[in-house]
């Protein structure tokens, strides 16, 4: 009798636990910008407590299920904007939108499930197991940013608004190291009632929060002022919606919007003018060809002393000589009345299913291939390297998706031996619509400025465009909102001396993982390892 009563209650208990796991993931997602509900960070602590419960031999499988459910809720909220690209051609692709969000969220959640299972398989009962939880989930997030092409969107460490005091810790340990810290803090709150050691752990978590704010405030207090003699930047935001780019009747209108904004009079002539990714819906070879009306119009909008940076696609050859199409950034100057191309940067990290098809034959069968509007998609360029500009500070380009990846600029500096003075992030955020996507992307990209100690200039066709200082803060008055048409004119903020993260990369992050795994594993496991 009692056994049957217990068995009748078991499904309800499991259902409640699973609902709590979903709630934990939802709360953690709502802590991220643009929502910024920071108490939602306790969702990580709730997930820690749920998977920390004692169980039988299948406990790691139960932990996997709970971690996976929390991840599904987290990623459904984080990538809700993914429905927007399918609305550009809604008649043909609109039906795919909810499936895309759900399937991608379920795939990404596998990393969280694996982290939960790893933690549950290794964890002991000491309060310091919170470090093991933080290490397992932080490692899963690092893998999410590297497996296949990687997709490090909305890392837990990027929950803190870029430019805020807590975000400055990324200058020391990067976004992945800050992810470990961000996960360990709420987990520590959930062991605070486990005796004296638990109270000490809870106090340590509180002290860590205070330290984030104190360190960040001190770092921001030492920020150098803007230099009025620095190169003057103009960002052009023409407010061109994505679906309009595929209407040939609107080509002239789109083109002249960029030209008119480039030539707009100003009190000080900009040294550098920046157009966004994919600004003109045509191949660069076509509209930059000498003596075409488009080339003459662009040249007419520029002064001889100005440099124009723009994004677009161009044709070329791959490594083995095969024809290729590149998503590129071009650096142009007007020389003797005509445009001269000084340099190209070809995007290295491409968006799967957006810029190339990982499984080409399957994509064609399902009709997804139509999502790539340029031939058979793009070919990745060579490893990133900074570009030298004519008499101007050296720049590292980041094209859209590339701004998600911690250490990308650092890799380019190591490969070339040249540290850039600033980052140019051109992006086509028109794909993201007007919801959370563009706001999230601005926050994520700004972390690259904090990590490297370099200012960033972000140009997008529909917003949000901005000049960002080396602390990840949008410079006051140097921002164009979603749907705005206009320009941003302002000085390039100064670069800082190389940050600790710029010098070491993810070395400190991996050291944190090693110490966490070694110190928080059960004593029996440590003895066997010895």
Secondary structure, 3 states (H helix, E strand, C coil): CHHHHHHHHHHHHHHHHHHHHHHHHHHHHHHCCCCCCHHHHHHHHHHHHHHCCCCCCCHHHHHHHHHHHHHHHHHHHHCHHHHHHHHCCHHHHHHHHHHHHHHHHHHHHHHHHHHHHHHHHHECCCCCHHHHHHHHHHHHHHHHCCCCCCCCCCCHHHCCCCCCCHHHHHHHHHHHHHHHHHHHHHHHHCCCCCHHHHHHHHHHHHHHHHHHHHHHHHHHHCCCCCCCCCCEEEEEECCCCHHHHHCHHHHHHHHHHHHHHHCCCCCCCCCEEECCCCCCCCEHHHHCCCCCHHHHHHHHHCCCCCEEEEEEEEEEECCCCCEEEEEEEEEEEEECCEEEEEEEEECCCCCECCCECCCHHHHHHHCHHHHCCCCCCCCCCCCCCCEEECCEEEEEEEEHHHHHCCCHHHHHHHHHCCCCCEEEEEECHHHHCCCHHHHHHHHHHHHHHHHHCCEEEEEECCCCEEEECCCCCEEEEEEECCCCCEEEEEECCCCCCCCHHHHHCCHHHHHHHHHHHHHHECHHHHHHHC
